[in-house]
Amino acid sequence: MNGIQGLGRTDRPLTEQEVMALCDEAMAGWSVDGRRVLVLVPDHTRTCPLPLMFRLVYERLAPRVRELNFLIALGTHPPMAHERICALMGITPEAHRTRYSKARFFNHEYKNPAVLSEVGRLTREEIRAITEGRFELDVRITVNRLVLEHDFVLIIGPVFPHEVVGFSGGNKYLFPGVSGQEIIDFFHWLGAVITNPVIIGNKWTPVRRVVDRAAKLIPSPVRALCMVVKGHDLAGLYYGTSEEAWSAAADLSRQLHILFYERPFHTVLSCAPPMYDDLWTGGKCMYKLEPVVADGGTVIIYAPHIREVSETHGRIIREVGYHTLDYFLKQWERFRHYPWGVLAHSTHVKGIGSYENGVETPRVQVVLATGISEDECRRINLGYRDPASIRLADFQNREEEGILCVPKAGEMLYRWKHAPPRLGGSIGTQP
């Protein structure tokens, strides 16, 4: 494809007319007439105007295609009830039965063998090359069978800085979005070994190369509408192959979603929005702030509405706790049999640090001011603060004092301009 296909702006949101025109341009060139089309979309933990995109896509494709199905790219997130999916799409259940009756909605089930099919393997030689020698193992690649049972796959999702892959979106909606546990665990643990501060906000990472290599195993055409969101509006919309659309969107995301500061902060109040309803997703409030926290500093995740660690993974997390990467690597025989995706989440939330002579020293302290009890916080190796003791006014407008308040954390990336390499830098080159 020659040139960037789409439109992005840094000065104002795209108008609905501009978005409609871009959708018309994109879909006019797709060979979907009379075919079965599967659309991969995010769940409620991503900010984007999905109701607008659902309506525009449905209006343009439903009259042309034989089937139009939507699969929620949950990864390991819990399934969504039908009413909640309808709300995600901006419609009522009644509207689904009538006006949008051609659309069928499905939840991904990452642990259900009946819905998964193997599409191939990444060999140990490929993994060694892709991961720059960090790993040498065969990785079995499975994907939701619906992907293989359709003639055309469309990815619709936003692109933000991401702690595991560098920037979210694109083929990440396939792997790990609608894949099986083996690639999910490997994907996350590779990112954890490289570490969040080094990965996040960098475009061509080893993890992205794993995702794009796995996507080549999908036999059907895969296209994408990649969104770049500013606030709740679209600042950019790009279309094309999933790689092309993602690449253009990541370039705009780098401009809009990364904030640089002249010096780090010793205290950060990171406020989780309601869309993060457990610590598994609310951990993003640490991921996006870790690079701007000074050594020995504190991140307070403020989320009175979060009352559980994880509906899906809580039992394992309570067994393992939250720890630095060094803690796991230096006791690998003890931990290697746990799901690597859970270990990755653990070390991403705890942050980088060291483990020497049986003593763990995290670089920063992570404190939960949530609905999770003090006893539970201690059990999982995180700090506790009563959320009722938090007054936002005590943290606001104090940046000169080394205190930062982030009212909606989890998507914007905060960086220290003069950070050492361990807190971020370039990694990887364009393949």
Order of alpha helices (4+ residues) and beta strands (2+ residues): beta-alpha-beta-alpha-beta-alpha-alpha-beta-beta-alpha-beta-alpha-beta-beta-beta-alpha-alpha-alpha-beta-beta-alpha-beta-beta-alpha-alpha-beta-alpha-alpha-alpha-alpha-beta-beta-beta-alpha-beta-beta-beta
